[in-house]
Amino acid sequence: MVEFVKYTSILGNITIAIEADTLIGLWFDGQKYDRADMQGEFSTSISTMARKTIKWLDEYFSGKNPEMTLKISPKGTVFQKAVWECLLAIPYGETRSYSDIKELVCRKLGKTSMSNQAIGTAVGHNPISIIIPCHRVIGKDGSLHGYAGGLERKRWLLQHEKTAE
């Protein structure tokens, strides 16, 4: 059974999903693809992993770059997981283009090419927002493109990381 926990952030409510002491989801309420059809209940008692996730989010929103020590297991295809692993490699306060991610994924999967649309779709379906930093992916020209949580949140997250310590 999936444990859902609410977290209140400056950008709105976030739902955290924990299964078997592993973080499997983190979404802004109402964002596209939220909860990814997971079945579960909101918990009144908070698990250790939920507490660790809340601590990570508290540090992040207070302007720190929290160490990634959370056990995560995003549910998706082999391709999606390869994309999300590449997102985890984007340093705090930096961005990468969709083309950059495409090149990394091609190398990782031993492919010579793949569709930009496939990369964008996988980035957009990231089930662990903020922690798997899909907000750090921008257009090759530096423009902001799609974010399941909304472009205003993406803009805020990017600005927050550039001004944070």
N, C-alpha and C positions, 0 to 999 in steps of 0.2 A: 504494500500500500504506500502511496506517495503522501508525504507530509507537506502541506502547504503552510507557509508562514508569511504574514504581511510585514513589510518594512516601509516606513514612511521616509521618503527622501525629499530634498529640496525640489526635485523634478516630478514629484508625485509618488503615489503608492507603487510599490514593487512587490511582486509575489515571488517567493523563493520556494523551490521544489526540491525536496530531499527524498532519496530512496536508498535504503540499505546503507545509511551513514555516508552517502555520496551526494554531492550537489549535481542535480540533473537539469535544473531549470532556474532561470531568473529573468523575469519580464516586468516591464512597466505595465501596470494595469491598462487594458484596452489596446495594447500595441498589436500589430499584426502578428498572427501565429502564436499569441500568448497561450500558454499551457499546452500547446501542441496536442490537444485531445487527451491529456493525461487525466486519469481518474484518481481522486484522492480527497482528503478532507483537510480543512484548516485546523491546525493543532492548537490546543490551549497550553499544552506543555511543549516546550521547545527543546529539540534534540541538540546534542553537542555540535553536530555539523551545522545546524541552523544558527547556533550561537556564534560559531567561527565565521560563518558567512556574514552575519550581522556585524561582527567586529571588523571584518574586511571592508564592508561597505561604509561603516562609520569612519574608518581611517581614510578611505578614498574620498568621501564627501567632505572630510575636514581638511583636505588639501595635501594629504600624504600619498605616497606611492607604496601601497601595501605589498608586502612580499606575497608571492603566489604560493601558498602552502595548502590551499584547499584541494581536497580530493574531488575531481570533477569527472563526470561521465556523460557528455552530451549524447543524446540519442539521435542517430542519423545514419545515412549511407556511408560507405567507405569513402566516396568522393567528398561528401559534406565534411566528414571528420578530417580529411586531409586539408581541406580549406580552413577549417577552424583551428587546426594545429598551426597553420601558417599565421593565422591572426594572433595566436598567443605569442608569436615571436616578434611582434611589432612592439618596440620599446615604448614605455610610458612617455607621453609628451611628443611622440613622433607620429607620422602618418605614412601610409603606403598607398599607392594607386591600385586600382583593380587589376591593371596590367602587371604590376609588380607581383601581386598575389597569384595571378595566372601563371607567370613564369615559375614561381616557387612550386606551385601545385603540379605543373607539367614535369618539372625535375623530380619531385617526390614520387609521382606516379609513373615515371618513365614514358611520358607522352611527348610528342613533338608540338602539339597544339591542342587547344580546346576553345570552346566558345566563351566569349566575355559574358554572355548572358548566363551561362551555367555558373560562372564564378559569382556573379552578382546575386543570383538566386540562392546559392549556398550561403553567402555572406548574410543575406536577408533573413534566412531561416535559422540563424544562430540561436540556439535555445538558452544560452547563458550570457545575456547582455551584460555589458560593462566589463565583467571578469574575462570573458573571451571578447577582446576589444574590437568588435566589428565597427564601432564608431570611428575608429582610426583609419578606415579605408575611404579614400576620396577619389575623385576623378583625376585623370592624368594631368589636367590643366589646373588642378588645385581646387576645383569646384566641389561642392557637397552634392552627393547623389544619395538618394534613398536611405532611410533608416527606419526600421520597423517601429521604433519608438517615437518617430517624428523628427523632422529636420531641426526643429528648435532645440530639442534635447541633444541631438548630435552636435550642433553648434556649441551648446553650453558645455558639453563634456570635453570637446576639443579645447575650448578656451580655458576651462577649469584646469586641464592638465598642463597647459602652457604657462599658467600663472601660479600654479601650485609649486611648492618647494620640492 
